[in-house]
Every structure is written in structure tokens, then in C-alpha cells.
């Protein structure tokens, strides 16, 4: 690629969790991208998104939320003071927090998902303003640039419009120095805020990289690279030094937490390499994800908690036909329940999805007239990519398996 192609860095919540973390981010930017056009995409600080979800839920139910909102203010104020000093002029984050208060005061019981996007997106806005202030860098509101439809909480990107808007706005800014913007967030043509799905900041970095034809994307994590498992659960997890787009897309699809599932496709389309590196040890090699061939990989262990196993049976004991499946799939789509695993027998069809009480109840209402529906919640889905007999035995021993499935390279099971 041309020498002037920009770099895109993405820093998640753990890498901007407090003032010390933001100063570490500043050090990484100054030592690894000096003199290069650089776009920095940041997530909300620490557990801010969780706090905003709780505040929004209270506001939506008409319950008091001021104490939690006050704690959120104090958390960001403490970080701002540590970064800029007690005598610094108030940052733009204070005005942003005032906007958040106005959003919360205007909530009504209708349009839950739309209002969720307007409120929860403030975590990224606040974090990016503090990071821009700490770096003395340019701050960019991504909402007018990342154009999406009105699919609240999982906005679908209008790629032609987004590319046109990004190309018009960003190259001249990048020529002046680093630019700080938000992950997870987009906007409609009408000016409403959307979000791209939980943990969607990786996807935002890929969107910008695609539109800018970036040289590379680097995701800075608290791990050494792309690992074969979560080291908190599997201490013997190994790092993959190099891995292909295809292998990584499949691991992300099954729930590997390092990469958001939608991230790889736009990068693969334009041949933009993705690096996963450690913000704890910036000099370490990390993992390079690109178009490559490699020998068989060590088995990857992927765990997804908070799962729900739904089973559908026809009320007249008829076979589960293609017509039945069409109705079930339509209802699952309408309730916005993503299928992580599915299996059918003669008279029943089972799916494993992420659990949401509200969405499951919506699904039950849609299908009540045609099917008997049973479900179990609080389950765990395990996936072993590139499994062998030893890895299957290791993970299944002593567990009660409710559903299992295997292909040539993937073994999955749902358990309590």
C-alpha cells in the first residue's frame, strides 16, 4: 500500500478504564505510530456501558437513576482531573454529560431499542473526548459518518454512503495529526444515533479501515494476541502467531471474544491485515491475521455463557417440515434471537441462542398458536475448533450435555 495509507488503532474498555490506562494509550500512540496518519477508535471506559444500560433501564421503568448517574459523572470527572490537573478548564465531556441527562429526562415507555441507542452510546462519546484531550489530538464525532439504517442496537451499515462521507471528512484531518473517534456507534440519515451491536468497536475500526483503505488495523487487548482460549478459564491457552481471515471469522462466529464477528469481512475484502497486540506489553509480537496458509492449528476452546436452549414441537405431532422451519426462522428473526447452534429430529427442532427474557417471551407469543415451545436458560455453549479426541474428552468430562453436534473441524455442545 502507499506510504501515506493511514493506520487504524482500536482501544477497548480495559485499555481506557482510567487515567493511567489513557496515559498508557498515549505512550503507545507516540511510540508506535509517530509521524504516521492515525485514526484511534475507542470504546467506553471500563464498565461504563454496563452502568449506562442499568441507568437506561431504570429511567425506562420510571425508577430513580440519579445516584448511578452521579457516580458516572464522578468517575469521568476523576479521570479528567488526573489527566489535566484540577485547574484545567472543564472539558467537552461535561457538555456531553448534560446532553445525556436531557436524553434520560425525555424517555418514555415506547421504543425501547431506539431509546437504548440514544443513551448507551454516550459511553464512547465521553471516553473519546477524554482521550482526545489527553493526547492533544483532534476529536471526531463518528455519528454523521458511519451511516446506518434504523435497526436499533444492531445498525446495518450503508457502505456506499459511509465510504463517501468518511473519504470526504477524514483524509484532511489525518494529515494534521491523530484523530480520535468512537467505536460501537453510528447514525441514521435523519440524525438519530444507532449502535452496531454489543462489543461493536472492533467492527467500527474495520469500517473506517475499509473506507480509508488503511494500511492495517491494530486491536490493543489485555492479552498477548489471538489465543486458543480465554486464559482466565484455560491457563494453558497458546497464542497463534499468524492465522488466516477464514479461520478467525469462524472462531469469531462461534463466540471467540477477542474479535467481533463482523470485523473480518470488510478487512478481508480489501486485504487489510489485522493485528492483535497487548497494551500491557506493546513490544510483544501479538498475532497477525491476514490472507495466509498455515498448518493445522492447536484446538481452540470457546465458551459462551448466558445461553438458552429452545425446542419447538408441532402440536399435532407432524414432522418438522420446511414450512414449519420457515415459520420458526421468521419468528426468531422477528424477535432478533441469533442462532448459535441448531438441530432437528422428526417432530422437534432445537436452537441455542443468547438469552434475553424479553425476546424469548416475544418469540413464545409469535409461535404459541402453532408449536409447543420449551426452553432452558442459564446454559453454556462450548465450541472446540480443530478438535481432537483429547480436547473433546477434556471439555466434556463430568458435564451434563443437553445437545451436541460435530462437523469435520468443529465440536459444539450445550450444558448446564
C-alpha positions as CSV (number, residue, x, y, z in Angstrom):
1,X,0.0,0.0,0.0
2,X,1.0,3.6,-0.4
3,X,3.2,5.1,2.3
4,X,0.5,7.6,3.3
5,X,-2.1,4.9,3.9
6,X,-3.4,5.5,7.5
7,X,-3.2,3.2,10.4
8,X,-6.3,2.4,12.5
9,X,-5.9,1.6,16.2
10,X,-8.7,0.3,18.3
11,X,-8.6,0.5,22.1
12,X,-11.3,-1.3,24.1
13,X,-12.8,-0.5,27.5
14,X,-10.0,-2.2,29.5
15,X,-7.3,-0.1,27.7
16,X,-9.1,3.2,28.6
17,X,-10.5,2.1,32.0
18,X,-9.0,5.0,34.0
19,X,-6.5,7.9,33.6
20,X,-3.4,5.6,33.9
21,X,-4.7,3.4,31.1
22,X,-5.3,6.5,28.9
23,X,-1.8,7.7,29.6
24,X,-0.6,4.2,28.5
25,X,-2.6,4.6,25.3
26,X,-0.9,7.9,24.8
27,X,2.5,6.3,25.2
28,X,1.6,3.5,22.7
29,X,0.4,6.1,20.1
30,X,3.5,8.2,20.5
31,X,6.0,5.3,20.3
32,X,4.4,3.1,17.6
33,X,2.8,5.5,15.2
34,X,4.8,8.7,15.4
35,X,4.6,10.6,12.1
36,X,2.0,8.3,10.6
37,X,-1.6,9.2,9.7
38,X,-3.5,7.6,12.6
39,X,-7.2,7.1,13.4
40,X,-7.8,5.9,17.0
41,X,-11.2,4.2,17.7
42,X,-12.1,3.9,21.4
43,X,-14.7,2.1,23.5
44,X,-16.4,3.4,26.6
45,X,-14.2,3.5,29.8
46,X,-14.2,0.3,31.8
47,X,-17.7,-0.8,32.7
48,X,-19.4,2.4,31.6
49,X,-21.6,0.7,29.1
50,X,-22.9,-1.7,31.7
51,X,-23.6,1.3,34.0
52,X,-25.4,3.2,31.2
53,X,-27.5,0.1,30.5
54,X,-28.6,0.0,34.1
55,X,-29.3,3.7,34.2
56,X,-31.3,3.4,31.0
57,X,-33.3,0.5,32.3
58,X,-34.2,2.4,35.5
59,X,-35.2,5.5,33.5
60,X,-37.3,3.4,31.1
61,X,-39.2,1.9,34.1
62,X,-39.6,5.3,35.8
63,X,-37.3,4.4,38.6
64,X,-34.7,6.7,40.3
65,X,-31.3,6.7,38.5
66,X,-29.7,9.9,39.7
67,X,-27.3,8.2,42.1
68,X,-25.9,6.0,39.4
69,X,-25.7,8.9,37.0
70,X,-23.9,10.9,39.7
71,X,-21.4,8.0,40.1
72,X,-20.8,8.0,36.4
73,X,-20.2,11.8,36.5
74,X,-17.7,11.4,39.4
75,X,-15.9,8.5,37.6
76,X,-15.2,10.6,34.5
77,X,-14.5,13.8,36.5
78,X,-11.8,11.9,38.5
79,X,-10.2,10.7,35.3
80,X,-10.4,14.1,33.7
81,X,-8.8,15.8,36.7
82,X,-6.0,13.2,36.8
83,X,-5.3,13.7,33.1
84,X,-5.5,17.5,33.0
85,X,-5.0,18.7,36.6
86,X,-7.5,20.3,39.0
87,X,-7.1,23.8,37.5
88,X,-7.7,22.8,33.9
89,X,-10.7,24.2,32.1
90,X,-13.8,21.9,32.1
91,X,-13.6,19.5,29.1
92,X,-16.2,19.0,26.5
93,X,-17.2,15.8,28.3
94,X,-19.2,17.9,30.8
95,X,-21.4,19.2,28.0
96,X,-21.8,15.7,26.7
97,X,-22.9,14.5,30.1
98,X,-25.5,17.3,30.2
99,X,-26.8,16.0,26.8
100,X,-27.1,12.6,28.4
101,X,-29.2,14.0,31.3
102,X,-31.5,15.6,28.7
103,X,-31.9,12.2,26.9
104,X,-32.8,10.4,30.1
105,X,-35.3,13.1,31.1
106,X,-37.1,12.6,27.8
107,X,-37.5,8.8,28.0
108,X,-41.0,7.2,27.6
109,X,-42.1,3.6,27.8
110,X,-42.2,3.2,24.0
111,X,-39.4,2.5,21.5
112,X,-37.1,0.7,24.0
113,X,-34.4,-0.2,21.5
114,X,-34.3,3.2,19.8
115,X,-34.0,5.0,23.1
116,X,-31.4,2.5,24.2
117,X,-29.1,3.5,21.4
118,X,-29.5,7.2,22.1
119,X,-28.5,6.7,25.8
120,X,-25.9,3.9,25.8
121,X,-23.8,5.5,23.0
122,X,-22.7,8.2,25.5
123,X,-20.0,6.0,26.9
124,X,-18.0,6.1,23.7
125,X,-18.6,9.9,23.3
126,X,-17.3,10.6,26.8
127,X,-14.3,8.3,26.6
128,X,-13.2,9.6,23.2
129,X,-13.4,13.2,24.4
130,X,-11.1,12.4,27.4
131,X,-8.7,10.5,25.2
132,X,-8.5,13.4,22.7
133,X,-7.9,15.9,25.4
134,X,-5.1,13.8,27.0
135,X,-3.4,13.3,23.6
136,X,-4.0,16.9,22.4
137,X,-5.5,15.3,19.3
138,X,-8.5,16.0,17.1
139,X,-11.8,14.7,18.3
140,X,-14.3,13.4,15.6
141,X,-18.0,12.6,16.1
142,X,-18.4,9.4,14.1
143,X,-22.3,9.5,14.0
144,X,-22.6,11.7,10.9
145,X,-20.0,9.5,9.1
146,X,-20.9,5.8,9.9
147,X,-24.3,5.8,8.2
148,X,-26.7,3.0,9.2
149,X,-30.3,2.1,8.8
150,X,-32.8,2.2,11.7
151,X,-32.1,-1.3,13.0
152,X,-31.7,-0.2,16.6
153,X,-29.0,-1.9,18.7
154,X,-27.5,-3.6,15.6
155,X,-27.4,-0.9,12.9
156,X,-26.8,-2.1,9.4
157,X,-24.1,-0.1,7.6
158,X,-24.9,1.8,4.4
159,X,-21.4,1.1,2.9
160,X,-21.6,3.4,-0.1
161,X,-22.8,6.4,1.9
162,X,-20.3,5.7,4.8
163,X,-17.4,5.4,2.4
164,X,-18.3,8.6,0.7
165,X,-18.7,10.5,4.0
166,X,-15.5,9.1,5.5
167,X,-13.5,9.9,2.4
168,X,-14.8,13.5,2.4
169,X,-14.1,14.2,6.1
170,X,-11.1,12.2,7.3
171,X,-8.0,12.4,4.9
172,X,-7.5,16.2,5.5
173,X,-7.9,15.7,9.3
174,X,-5.5,12.8,9.4
175,X,-2.9,14.9,7.6
176,X,-2.9,17.2,10.6
177,X,-2.3,14.6,13.2
178,X,-4.0,11.7,15.1
179,X,-7.8,11.7,15.1
180,X,-9.8,10.2,18.0
181,X,-13.3,8.8,17.4
182,X,-15.8,6.3,18.8
183,X,-16.4,2.7,18.3
184,X,-19.8,0.9,18.5
185,X,-21.7,4.0,17.3
186,X,-23.3,5.1,14.1
187,X,-26.1,7.4,12.9
188,X,-29.1,7.4,10.6
189,X,-29.6,9.9,7.7
190,X,-32.1,11.6,10.0
191,X,-29.5,12.3,12.7
192,X,-30.5,9.6,15.2
193,X,-27.8,7.6,17.0
194,X,-27.5,3.9,16.4
195,X,-25.3,1.3,17.9
196,X,-23.6,-1.6,16.0
197,X,-24.2,-4.4,18.5
198,X,-22.6,-5.1,21.8
199,X,-18.8,-5.1,21.6
200,X,-19.0,-3.5,18.2
201,X,-16.0,-1.2,18.5
202,X,-13.8,-3.7,16.6
203,X,-16.4,-3.5,13.8
204,X,-16.1,0.3,13.8
205,X,-12.4,0.1,13.3
206,X,-12.9,-2.2,10.3
207,X,-15.5,0.1,8.8
208,X,-13.1,3.1,9.0
209,X,-10.2,1.0,7.7
210,X,-12.2,-0.3,4.7
211,X,-13.4,3.3,3.8
212,X,-9.9,4.7,4.1
213,X,-8.1,1.7,2.5
214,X,-5.9,1.7,5.6
215,X,-2.5,0.0,5.8
216,X,-3.6,-2.1,8.8
217,X,-5.8,-2.3,11.8
218,X,-4.4,-3.0,15.3
219,X,-6.7,-4.0,18.2
220,X,-5.0,-3.4,21.5
221,X,-6.1,-6.0,24.1
222,X,-5.0,-7.2,27.6
223,X,-3.8,-10.5,26.2
224,X,-0.7,-11.4,24.1
225,X,-2.6,-11.8,20.9
226,X,-5.3,-14.2,19.5
227,X,-5.2,-17.1,21.9
228,X,-6.6,-20.6,21.6
229,X,-8.8,-19.9,24.6
230,X,-9.6,-17.4,27.3
231,X,-6.5,-17.6,29.6
232,X,-8.7,-16.8,32.7
233,X,-10.5,-20.1,32.1
234,X,-7.8,-22.2,30.3
235,X,-4.4,-21.2,31.8
236,X,-2.6,-23.3,29.1
237,X,-4.0,-21.3,26.2
238,X,-1.5,-20.7,23.4
239,X,-1.0,-17.7,21.1
240,X,-1.4,-18.0,17.4
241,X,1.4,-16.0,15.8
242,X,-0.3,-16.0,12.4
243,X,-3.8,-17.0,11.3
244,X,-6.0,-16.7,8.2
245,X,-9.0,-14.4,7.8
246,X,-11.2,-17.5,7.3
247,X,-10.1,-19.3,10.4
248,X,-10.6,-16.2,12.5
249,X,-14.0,-15.4,11.1
250,X,-15.2,-18.9,12.1
251,X,-13.7,-18.5,15.6
252,X,-15.4,-15.1,16.0
253,X,-18.7,-16.5,14.7
254,X,-18.6,-19.2,17.4
255,X,-18.0,-16.6,20.1
256,X,-14.3,-16.1,20.5
257,X,-14.2,-12.9,22.5
258,X,-11.1,-11.3,21.1
259,X,-12.6,-10.3,17.7
260,X,-16.1,-9.0,17.0
261,X,-17.8,-11.4,14.4
262,X,-18.4,-8.7,11.8
263,X,-14.9,-7.3,11.9
264,X,-13.0,-9.5,9.5
265,X,-15.2,-9.4,6.3
266,X,-14.6,-5.8,5.3
267,X,-10.9,-6.2,6.1
268,X,-10.6,-9.4,4.0
269,X,-12.4,-7.8,1.1
270,X,-9.7,-5.2,0.8
271,X,-6.7,-7.3,2.0
272,X,-6.2,-5.1,5.1
273,X,-4.2,-7.1,7.8
274,X,-5.4,-7.1,11.4
275,X,-3.0,-7.2,14.3
276,X,-4.0,-8.2,17.8
277,X,-1.4,-6.8,20.3
278,X,-1.1,-6.3,24.0
279,X,-1.4,-2.8,25.5
280,X,0.2,-4.4,28.6
281,X,3.3,-5.3,26.6
282,X,3.3,-3.2,23.4
283,X,6.6,-4.6,22.2
284,X,5.4,-8.2,22.0
285,X,4.7,-9.6,18.6
286,X,1.0,-10.4,19.0
287,X,-1.0,-12.1,16.2
288,X,-1.1,-11.2,12.6
289,X,-4.5,-12.0,10.8
290,X,-4.3,-11.9,7.0
291,X,-4.6,-13.9,3.8
292,X,-2.3,-16.8,4.5
293,X,-1.9,-20.6,4.6
294,X,-0.8,-22.3,7.8
295,X,-0.5,-25.8,9.2
296,X,-3.2,-27.3,11.5
297,X,-3.8,-25.1,14.5
298,X,-4.0,-26.1,18.1
299,X,-7.6,-26.7,19.2
300,X,-9.5,-23.5,20.1
301,X,-11.8,-23.6,23.1
302,X,-14.7,-21.1,23.0
303,X,-17.2,-20.6,25.8
304,X,-20.5,-18.7,25.6
305,X,-22.4,-18.3,28.8
306,X,-26.0,-16.9,29.2
307,X,-27.4,-19.3,26.6
308,X,-30.9,-20.5,26.1
309,X,-32.0,-23.9,24.5
310,X,-35.3,-23.6,22.8
311,X,-37.2,-26.7,21.5
312,X,-40.2,-26.5,19.1
313,X,-42.6,-29.3,18.6
314,X,-45.6,-29.3,16.2
315,X,-48.9,-29.6,18.2
316,X,-50.3,-32.4,16.0
317,X,-47.1,-34.5,16.2
318,X,-46.5,-33.9,12.5
319,X,-42.9,-33.9,11.1
320,X,-40.9,-30.7,11.3
321,X,-41.2,-29.7,7.7
322,X,-39.6,-27.0,5.6
323,X,-42.8,-25.0,6.0
324,X,-42.6,-25.3,9.8
325,X,-38.9,-24.2,9.8
326,X,-39.8,-21.2,7.7
327,X,-42.3,-20.1,10.4
328,X,-39.8,-20.7,13.2
329,X,-36.9,-18.9,11.5
330,X,-39.2,-16.0,10.7
331,X,-40.2,-15.7,14.3
332,X,-36.6,-16.0,15.5
333,X,-35.7,-13.2,13.1
334,X,-38.6,-11.0,14.3
335,X,-37.6,-11.5,17.9
336,X,-34.0,-10.8,16.9
337,X,-32.7,-14.0,18.5
338,X,-29.4,-15.1,16.9
339,X,-29.0,-18.9,16.4
340,X,-25.7,-20.2,17.8
341,X,-26.5,-23.9,17.3
342,X,-29.4,-25.8,15.8
343,X,-30.6,-29.4,15.5
344,X,-33.7,-31.2,14.4
345,X,-35.4,-34.6,14.8
346,X,-38.5,-35.9,13.2
347,X,-41.0,-33.9,15.3
348,X,-38.9,-31.3,17.1
349,X,-36.4,-28.5,16.3
350,X,-34.0,-27.1,18.8
351,X,-31.9,-24.0,18.8
352,X,-29.4,-22.4,21.1
353,X,-29.4,-18.6,21.3
354,X,-28.1,-15.8,23.6
355,X,-30.8,-15.5,26.3
356,X,-33.0,-12.4,26.6
357,X,-36.1,-12.8,28.6
358,X,-37.9,-10.1,26.7
359,X,-37.1,-11.5,23.3
360,X,-37.8,-15.1,24.3
361,X,-41.3,-14.0,25.5
362,X,-41.8,-12.2,22.2
363,X,-40.9,-15.4,20.4
364,X,-43.3,-17.5,22.5
365,X,-46.1,-15.1,21.7
366,X,-45.4,-15.3,18.0
367,X,-45.4,-19.2,17.9
368,X,-47.9,-20.0,20.6
369,X,-50.7,-21.0,18.2
370,X,-48.6,-23.4,16.1
371,X,-46.0,-25.0,18.3
372,X,-45.3,-26.3,21.8
373,X,-42.1,-24.4,22.9
374,X,-39.9,-25.4,25.8
375,X,-36.8,-23.6,26.9
376,X,-34.0,-23.8,29.4
377,X,-31.9,-20.7,30.3
378,X,-28.6,-20.1,32.1
379,X,-26.8,-22.6,30.0
380,X,-23.3,-22.6,28.5
381,X,-22.3,-23.3,24.9
382,X,-18.8,-24.7,24.3
383,X,-17.2,-24.9,20.9
384,X,-13.9,-26.7,20.1
385,X,-12.5,-25.6,16.7
386,X,-10.0,-28.0,15.2
387,X,-10.9,-30.6,17.8
388,X,-9.3,-33.9,18.5
389,X,-10.3,-36.8,20.8
390,X,-8.2,-35.4,23.7
391,X,-9.8,-31.9,23.5
392,X,-13.3,-33.3,23.4
393,X,-12.6,-35.6,26.4
394,X,-11.1,-32.7,28.3
395,X,-14.1,-30.5,27.9
396,X,-17.0,-32.9,28.2
397,X,-15.8,-35.0,31.1
398,X,-18.2,-34.6,34.1
399,X,-20.6,-32.4,32.3
400,X,-24.3,-33.0,31.5
401,X,-24.6,-32.4,27.8
402,X,-28.1,-31.3,26.7
403,X,-27.2,-31.1,23.0
404,X,-24.1,-31.8,20.9
405,X,-23.1,-31.5,17.3
406,X,-19.9,-32.1,15.4
407,X,-18.6,-31.4,11.9
408,X,-15.1,-32.3,10.4
409,X,-13.5,-29.4,12.3
410,X,-15.9,-28.2,14.9
411,X,-17.4,-29.8,18.0
412,X,-20.2,-28.0,20.0
413,X,-22.3,-28.9,23.0
414,X,-24.7,-27.1,25.3
415,X,-24.6,-27.9,29.0
416,X,-25.8,-26.7,32.4
